[in-house]
Amino acid sequence: MIASHPQRMPIASLLALATAAFVTILTEALPAGLLPRMAQGLAVSEAWVGQTVTVYAIGSLVAAIPLTAATRGVRRRPLLLVAIAGFVIANTVTTLSGSYALTMVARFLAGVSAGLLWALLAGYAARLVPEHQKGRAIAIAMVGTPLALSLGVPAGTLLGNLVGWRMCFGIMSGLALLLMLWVRVKVPDFAGQAAGKRLSLGQVFTVAGVRPVLFVVLAFVLAHNILYTYIAPFLAGAGMAARTDLVLLVFGVTSLLGIWIIGVLIDRHLRALTLASTVLFGLSALALGVAGDAPAVVYAAVVAWGLAFCGAATLFQTAIARTAGDAADMAQSMLVTAWNLAIAGGGIVGGVLLDRLGVGAFSPALLVLLIATLVAVWTARRHGFPAVWG
């Protein structure tokens, strides 16, 4: 009799998905590090180049739900390849374009591709493994996100200064093209959802546990983006304006540690990890409010913030994938929409707070949002964030 062994994680397939996440995040964030050069190349102001990030988010926001709903019956690998191909096209156009308007169209297309890809990734990773490994598989697939933020954006900025911003987008296009080959060779295909099993958008929204998870995403990510979007003026208020790059590097490095911890423990302790991440972020916000003018406190708070935040995407995507079951892709598209609303809301709410009340208002605002998050997770003990998954 042959002894049974635990199923091996399909690392090559999961790393291909992680690379897709890396390409998605880096394509979105790269203009932030290349603003002056892009502004010069496109003959517009830096503020107008900044809108290339905004239009990307709008593309994701408006496309995620309708595209996911329209493609539920399509086989998964061809659909994933189409989403990645969108980045090949968008980044190639960005590389070659001398027109600001054409560049904005390309960025919108990239955002649309991102909306579809984000809706696919977690569900795809979950289908590659047995039930007891789903959380870890999603964590591996999501590792591209903190890598892009902590290493990709600084490296892209440095490369842009050396060889030009267009070459950076050209490299991204080439990477996406190679990724398509990797996906075709190493990532297995899955059938789309049968017509008789498809729930409507309203039915998915009313599945027990889906709404609490979406609320948690909205509140938690809104809190993060209020602080992250306006971290430079916050640090300037603490006399640390010159250390903004270092603070963001500390955030990125600790984010990698956070996602590793989540990956190890998520399959058995999702609820506890979500509660702990919320509390840790809350303590960070409190410390910044009480002693945000002390550099040592700021660095300690940023370490806690990094640990709390970057594993959160994996926690939320795993929670909604398990909660929604066969409707996971549709539920993920709602999560993508909630996430992008929170990004946009962070810019708006943070801007209003900064203009009217100053950076001192950030900590109380974050604490209100995080207390609401904590209550939502705590009360979703039966559906959404249960202690034990049935």
BARO-705439 format. One line per field, with one value per residue (C-alpha): residue in one letter; chain; x, y, z. Coordinates in nm, 3 decimals. Example, Ala and Ser with C-alpha at 12.3 -4.5 7.8 and 13.67 -1.06 7.14 Angstrom:
resn: (A_S);
chain: (A_A);
c1: (1.230_1.367);
c2: (-0.450_-0.106);
c3: (0.780_0.714);
This chain:
resn: (M_I_A_S_H_P_Q_R_M_P_I_A_S_L_L_A_L_A_T_A_A_F_V_T_I_L_T_E_A_L_P_A_G_L_L_P_R_M_A_Q_G_L_A_V_S_E_A_W_V_G_Q_T_V_T_V_Y_A_I_G_S_L_V_A_A_I_P_L_T_A_A_T_R_G_V_R_R_R_P_L_L_L_V_A_I_A_G_F_V_I_A_N_T_V_T_T_L_S_G_S_Y_A_L_T_M_V_A_R_F_L_A_G_V_S_A_G_L_L_W_A_L_L_A_G_Y_A_A_R_L_V_P_E_H_Q_K_G_R_A_I_A_I_A_M_V_G_T_P_L_A_L_S_L_G_V_P_A_G_T_L_L_G_N_L_V_G_W_R_M_C_F_G_I_M_S_G_L_A_L_L_L_M_L_W_V_R_V_K_V_P_D_F_A_G_Q_A_A_G_K_R_L_S_L_G_Q_V_F_T_V_A_G_V_R_P_V_L_F_V_V_L_A_F_V_L_A_H_N_I_L_Y_T_Y_I_A_P_F_L_A_G_A_G_M_A_A_R_T_D_L_V_L_L_V_F_G_V_T_S_L_L_G_I_W_I_I_G_V_L_I_D_R_H_L_R_A_L_T_L_A_S_T_V_L_F_G_L_S_A_L_A_L_G_V_A_G_D_A_P_A_V_V_Y_A_A_V_V_A_W_G_L_A_F_C_G_A_A_T_L_F_Q_T_A_I_A_R_T_A_G_D_A_A_D_M_A_Q_S_M_L_V_T_A_W_N_L_A_I_A_G_G_G_I_V_G_G_V_L_L_D_R_L_G_V_G_A_F_S_P_A_L_L_V_L_L_I_A_T_L_V_A_V_W_T_A_R_R_H_G_F_P_A_V_W_G);
chain: (A_A_A_A_A_A_A_A_A_A_A_A_A_A_A_A_A_A_A_A_A_A_A_A_A_A_A_A_A_A_A_A_A_A_A_A_A_A_A_A_A_A_A_A_A_A_A_A_A_A_A_A_A_A_A_A_A_A_A_A_A_A_A_A_A_A_A_A_A_A_A_A_A_A_A_A_A_A_A_A_A_A_A_A_A_A_A_A_A_A_A_A_A_A_A_A_A_A_A_A_A_A_A_A_A_A_A_A_A_A_A_A_A_A_A_A_A_A_A_A_A_A_A_A_A_A_A_A_A_A_A_A_A_A_A_A_A_A_A_A_A_A_A_A_A_A_A_A_A_A_A_A_A_A_A_A_A_A_A_A_A_A_A_A_A_A_A_A_A_A_A_A_A_A_A_A_A_A_A_A_A_A_A_A_A_A_A_A_A_A_A_A_A_A_A_A_A_A_A_A_A_A_A_A_A_A_A_A_A_A_A_A_A_A_A_A_A_A_A_A_A_A_A_A_A_A_A_A_A_A_A_A_A_A_A_A_A_A_A_A_A_A_A_A_A_A_A_A_A_A_A_A_A_A_A_A_A_A_A_A_A_A_A_A_A_A_A_A_A_A_A_A_A_A_A_A_A_A_A_A_A_A_A_A_A_A_A_A_A_A_A_A_A_A_A_A_A_A_A_A_A_A_A_A_A_A_A_A_A_A_A_A_A_A_A_A_A_A_A_A_A_A_A_A_A_A_A_A_A_A_A_A_A_A_A_A_A_A_A_A_A_A_A_A_A_A_A_A_A_A_A_A_A_A_A_A_A_A_A_A_A_A_A_A_A_A_A_A_A_A_A_A_A_A_A_A_A_A_A_A_A_A_A_A_A_A_A_A_A_A);
c1: (0.000_0.140_0.139_-0.052_0.130_-0.004_-0.055_0.234_0.164_0.171_0.442_0.512_0.145_0.103_0.418_0.282_-0.029_0.196_0.382_0.049_-0.025_0.323_0.266_-0.075_0.043_0.364_0.180_-0.058_0.203_0.499_0.394_0.418_0.796_0.834_0.615_0.875_1.011_0.667_0.545_0.838_0.792_0.418_0.443_0.195_0.219_0.306_-0.048_-0.188_0.050_-0.074_-0.416_-0.274_-0.299_-0.653_-0.780_-0.625_-0.824_-1.140_-1.089_-1.068_-1.364_-1.606_-1.494_-1.451_-1.814_-1.961_-1.665_-1.663_-2.038_-2.016_-1.731_-1.839_-1.893_-1.554_-1.271_-1.036_-0.692_-0.789_-0.960_-0.650_-0.438_-0.671_-0.637_-0.255_-0.261_-0.435_-0.119_0.100_-0.107_-0.151_0.217_0.333_0.109_0.234_0.593_0.541_0.280_0.367_0.006_-0.127_-0.481_-0.367_-0.163_-0.472_-0.672_-0.395_-0.397_-0.774_-0.734_-0.469_-0.713_-0.987_-0.744_-0.655_-1.019_-1.071_-0.741_-0.796_-1.139_-0.975_-0.658_-0.778_-1.040_-0.786_-0.532_-0.799_-0.897_-0.538_-0.530_-0.745_-0.968_-0.716_-0.448_-0.660_-0.547_-0.178_-0.224_-0.392_-0.113_0.151_-0.049_-0.072_0.298_0.352_0.165_0.406_0.704_0.582_0.526_0.842_1.091_0.932_0.838_1.177_1.362_1.142_1.207_1.583_1.568_1.360_1.624_1.893_1.731_1.413_1.053_0.946_1.192_1.036_0.695_0.854_1.012_0.673_0.521_0.793_0.745_0.371_0.439_0.673_0.410_0.154_0.390_0.446_0.072_0.009_0.273_0.245_-0.103_-0.379_-0.707_-1.048_-1.397_-1.612_-1.922_-2.217_-2.518_-2.742_-2.505_-2.456_-2.598_-2.705_-2.514_-2.790_-2.791_-2.414_-2.439_-2.694_-2.495_-2.441_-2.103_-2.036_-2.160_-1.957_-1.641_-1.708_-1.769_-1.443_-1.256_-1.406_-1.337_-0.991_-0.857_-1.006_-0.817_-0.497_-0.531_-0.605_-0.266_-0.072_-0.189_-0.094_0.206_0.436_0.246_0.199_0.573_0.639_0.424_0.651_0.967_1.049_0.980_1.332_1.279_0.965_1.148_1.299_0.963_0.802_1.090_1.035_0.665_0.740_0.994_0.772_0.484_0.678_0.715_0.343_0.236_0.473_0.318_-0.031_0.065_0.187_-0.114_-0.412_-0.564_-0.619_-0.645_-0.808_-1.045_-0.777_-0.535_-0.795_-0.875_-0.504_-0.428_-0.707_-0.592_-0.229_-0.322_-0.535_-0.243_-0.026_-0.283_-0.311_0.068_0.089_-0.183_-0.029_0.342_0.364_0.634_0.885_1.082_1.128_0.751_0.683_0.913_0.765_0.414_0.505_0.644_0.315_0.118_0.317_0.270_-0.103_-0.181_-0.013_-0.146_-0.494_-0.556_-0.492_-0.715_-1.005_-0.976_-0.957_-1.256_-1.474_-1.362_-1.456_-1.776_-1.902_-1.811_-1.895_-1.968_-1.615_-1.515_-1.827_-1.771_-1.406_-1.517_-1.724_-1.417_-1.212_-1.479_-1.490_-1.108_-1.091_-1.369_-1.162_-0.854_-1.050_-1.217_-0.880_-0.770_-1.095_-1.147_-0.778_-0.766_-1.067_-0.920_-0.582_-0.727_-0.977_-0.828_-0.466_-0.273_-0.376_-0.719_-0.581_-0.539_-0.897_-1.041_-0.839_-0.940_-1.312_-1.279_-1.072_-1.308_-1.593_-1.381_-1.312_-1.681_-1.773_-1.517_-1.611_-1.983_-1.925_-1.835_-2.081_-2.041_-1.759_-1.494_-1.582_-1.333_-1.369_-1.462_-1.712);
c2: (0.000_0.341_0.600_0.916_1.250_1.600_1.760_1.983_2.348_2.430_2.690_2.763_2.834_3.046_3.248_3.319_3.464_3.658_3.803_3.909_4.094_4.250_4.373_4.511_4.709_4.832_4.948_5.143_5.300_5.357_5.709_5.825_5.782_5.922_6.235_6.498_6.299_6.196_6.555_6.674_6.397_6.457_6.837_6.867_6.953_6.700_6.736_6.622_6.325_6.238_6.182_5.880_5.702_5.832_5.716_5.373_5.341_5.457_5.187_4.921_5.065_5.071_4.746_4.490_4.396_4.417_4.238_3.963_3.916_3.903_3.649_3.400_3.128_3.179_2.935_3.081_3.063_3.230_3.502_3.549_3.573_3.839_4.044_4.023_4.108_4.431_4.530_4.442_4.672_4.953_4.968_4.947_5.241_5.434_5.364_5.496_5.768_6.135_6.235_6.291_6.198_5.869_5.790_5.844_5.605_5.345_5.396_5.350_5.022_4.912_4.986_4.784_4.491_4.528_4.519_4.190_4.041_4.123_3.960_3.644_3.604_3.491_3.252_3.108_3.049_2.886_2.643_2.521_2.360_2.163_2.345_2.336_2.512_2.786_3.065_2.991_2.966_3.308_3.451_3.330_3.469_3.807_3.839_4.036_4.330_4.421_4.334_4.585_4.856_4.800_4.710_4.758_5.125_5.240_5.025_5.159_5.516_5.455_5.288_5.574_5.821_5.612_5.507_5.718_5.669_5.523_5.236_5.152_5.103_4.912_4.674_4.631_4.544_4.285_4.137_4.102_3.930_3.679_3.629_3.529_3.252_3.145_3.128_2.932_2.672_2.642_2.751_2.491_2.585_2.567_2.576_2.883_2.870_2.678_2.896_2.716_2.787_3.160_3.389_3.741_4.037_4.095_3.730_3.729_4.053_3.895_3.574_3.554_3.706_3.889_4.229_4.227_4.145_4.425_4.673_4.570_4.618_4.964_5.087_4.933_5.035_5.384_5.426_5.310_5.539_5.851_5.807_5.660_5.921_6.209_6.058_6.334_6.625_6.418_6.362_6.728_6.820_6.599_6.756_6.440_6.555_6.459_6.106_6.025_5.778_5.598_5.578_5.427_5.180_5.070_5.029_4.819_4.590_4.519_4.457_4.163_4.022_4.075_3.883_3.596_3.568_3.572_3.304_3.069_3.106_3.206_2.864_2.803_3.151_3.387_3.545_3.595_3.740_3.986_4.103_4.129_4.328_4.573_4.619_4.660_4.925_5.097_5.106_5.251_5.525_5.598_5.624_5.863_6.077_6.087_6.114_6.163_6.426_6.175_5.998_5.677_5.655_5.725_5.446_5.201_5.296_5.252_4.904_4.811_4.965_4.772_4.444_4.511_4.629_4.420_4.090_4.242_4.197_3.824_3.802_3.981_3.795_3.461_3.548_3.650_3.356_3.108_3.291_3.318_2.963_2.904_3.276_3.369_3.553_3.769_3.843_3.925_4.181_4.349_4.347_4.509_4.778_4.840_4.855_5.114_5.318_5.322_5.437_5.721_5.798_5.815_6.090_6.284_6.240_6.285_6.600_6.751_6.666_6.811_7.137_7.200_7.046_6.961_6.637_6.616_6.500_6.189_5.980_6.029_5.960_5.641_5.525_5.573_5.367_5.095_5.062_5.016_4.753_4.572_4.565_4.434_4.151_4.063_4.039_3.835_3.531_3.303_3.421_3.624_3.581_3.260_3.102_2.766_2.713_2.441);
c3: (0.000_-0.099_0.177_0.097_0.102_0.136_-0.201_-0.304_-0.360_-0.734_-0.682_-1.050_-1.118_-0.805_-0.880_-1.227_-1.060_-0.819_-1.118_-1.266_-0.941_-0.957_-1.313_-1.217_-0.916_-1.078_-1.391_-1.166_-0.938_-1.172_-1.283_-0.921_-0.932_-1.284_-1.269_-1.369_-1.663_-1.788_-1.761_-1.970_-2.227_-2.268_-2.242_-1.954_-1.584_-1.316_-1.180_-1.515_-1.524_-1.175_-1.329_-1.513_-1.178_-1.125_-1.466_-1.405_-1.081_-1.261_-1.523_-1.252_-1.066_-1.358_-1.523_-1.245_-1.182_-1.536_-1.700_-1.438_-1.473_-1.852_-1.858_-1.591_-1.852_-2.019_-1.948_-1.691_-1.854_-2.184_-1.980_-1.765_-2.080_-2.223_-1.902_-1.916_-2.288_-2.190_-2.003_-2.302_-2.523_-2.268_-2.167_-2.530_-2.623_-2.319_-2.427_-2.779_-2.727_-2.758_-2.692_-2.343_-2.453_-2.608_-2.296_-2.082_-2.303_-2.261_-1.884_-1.874_-2.068_-1.818_-1.536_-1.707_-1.742_-1.375_-1.268_-1.452_-1.336_-0.968_-0.984_-1.121_-0.915_-0.572_-0.710_-0.953_-0.677_-0.460_-0.738_-0.772_-0.426_-0.179_0.070_0.357_0.145_-0.011_0.221_0.171_-0.206_-0.215_0.002_-0.247_-0.540_-0.363_-0.276_-0.597_-0.444_-0.161_-0.385_-0.643_-0.381_-0.177_-0.452_-0.794_-0.769_-0.626_-0.884_-1.164_-1.051_-1.048_-1.388_-1.527_-1.417_-1.590_-1.918_-1.943_-1.841_-2.175_-2.138_-1.800_-1.957_-2.245_-1.995_-1.825_-2.162_-2.226_-1.880_-1.939_-2.272_-2.105_-1.835_-2.098_-2.210_-1.850_-1.784_-2.103_-2.013_-1.635_-1.522_-1.567_-1.728_-1.558_-1.698_-1.652_-1.437_-1.578_-1.663_-1.414_-1.124_-1.181_-0.915_-1.002_-0.863_-0.608_-0.502_-0.448_-0.248_-0.014_0.048_0.424_0.512_0.185_0.305_0.629_0.434_0.185_0.468_0.634_0.306_0.256_0.610_0.655_0.313_0.346_0.673_0.507_0.206_0.409_0.573_0.279_0.026_0.255_0.430_0.297_0.457_0.773_0.799_0.716_1.015_1.226_1.083_0.886_0.529_0.419_0.546_0.346_0.119_0.417_0.595_0.285_0.252_0.614_0.538_0.229_0.395_0.697_0.456_0.314_0.665_0.725_0.417_0.507_0.854_0.703_0.451_0.722_0.955_0.741_0.675_1.047_1.196_0.944_1.198_1.463_1.208_1.079_1.431_1.514_1.197_1.275_1.634_1.525_1.269_1.534_1.778_1.502_1.435_1.807_1.846_1.551_1.705_2.052_1.968_1.591_1.631_1.772_1.493_1.695_1.750_1.383_1.269_1.521_1.413_1.045_1.120_1.287_1.002_0.740_0.926_0.957_0.608_0.341_0.471_0.479_0.106_0.142_0.449_0.281_-0.049_0.128_0.346_0.054_-0.163_0.109_0.194_-0.164_-0.267_-0.636_-0.679_-0.567_-0.885_-0.877_-0.508_-0.581_-0.841_-0.567_-0.344_-0.622_-0.656_-0.280_-0.270_-0.549_-0.390_-0.072_-0.268_-0.425_-0.092_0.082_-0.152_-0.109_0.266_0.345_0.133_0.312_0.653_0.556_0.419_0.697_1.011_0.935_0.976_1.342_1.225_1.058_1.373_1.507_1.160_1.127_1.474_1.398_1.079_1.246_1.543_1.294_1.117_1.442_1.532_1.186_1.202_1.558_1.481_1.162_1.369_1.188_0.828_0.680_0.948_1.136_1.373_1.196_0.833_0.772);
